[in-house]
Amino acid sequence: MGVLPDIGVFGPYTYLVTEVVWGAVAIALLWRAGALRRAATTIAVLYPIAYVWDWYTLTVGIFAITLRTGVDFLGIPIEEHIFIVVVPALVLGIHENVHGRSSGSNSE
């Protein structure tokens, strides 16, 4: 296995950059599957649960995020809010493209 690229070159924006990149992939997959609106509804329902989970794990010190902007909103890093949206969007985007109603359709 080779050496992984050092994305730390983005400094305090490293986490934000990775979230934007993977968020773009998720949006593209959802758009391709015609599932943007349905995914947004699911993510909105999941968001409060994920937020509490994330806030708790950060508060009790289960993990720390070093390469981030330092901007917090409602008690967690802004990057974590994006993460809470990107992860289910990516999962749903992959799911919809593998098992969707009509492969390649852009209709809602």
N, C-alpha and C positions, 0 to 999 in steps of 0.2 A: 504494500500500500504506500503510495507516495505522500509527500508532505502537502497538507492542506494549505491553500492560500491564506495569507494573513489579512483578513478583512478589517483588522483593528486600525488600518490606515485611516479610517473614517473617524477615529477618535471618539468623542462623546456622541457622535451621530451614528455609530456603528449599528446599534440595535434598531434605530429608526430606519436606516437604509435597508436593513434586512427585512423589516416589516413592510416597507413600501414595495420592495421587489416581490416578495411572496404574495403580498396583497394584490399586485398587478396580475400575477399568475392566477390567483383565485378568481378575480373579476373576469379575466379572459375565459376561464373555464366555465364560469356561470353564464356568461354571455353566450358562449358557444352552445351551451345546453338549453338556452332560453329559460334559465331558472333564477335570474337576478331577483325578481320580486318575491318569489317563494322562499328563496334563501334568506333574504333580508328579514322576512317575518320570523323564520326559525331562529336566526341570529339574535333578533330583538328579544325573543322569549328566553334564549339561553344566557344573554348578556348579564342580567342581574345575578344569576347563580355563579357565573364565572368571575364576575367582579368581586363578590364576597369571598370566594375561594382564593382568588389572587391576593386581595387585600390581607386576608388572614395569613397566608403563607409568607408574605413579605413582612408583616407585622411581627410574627413570632420568630422570624429569622431563618426560615427553612432555606431560602436562597437570597442572594443579593445580585443586583445587576450593576456591573461596573461601567461598561461602555455605553452609556446613555446620556441623554441631554441634561438630566437633572431637573427637568420640568415635571412636577407632580400635579395631578388633578384628582380631586376627591380621594386623596390619600394613597394613590399609586402612580407610578411613572406614566407619562402620556403614552410611552411605547407599549406599556402593558394594556392600555385601553385598545390600542390598535391590534395587538396580539389577540385579544379576546374576540375580535371580529374576524381577523385573518384566519385563525386556525379552523373554526367551523366553516368559514367560507371556502377554504381550500378542500376540506373534507367533502363538503356538499358539492363543490364543483367537480371533484373527481367522481363522486358517486353518481351524479347526474349524467356525466359523460359516459360512464360505464353502463349504467342501468336506466338511463333517461327514457322518456316517452318516445322521442323521435330523434335519433342521433343527428347532430348538425343543425337542428331547427333552432331559430332565434325567437320563436314566439313564446310569450308568457303563458 
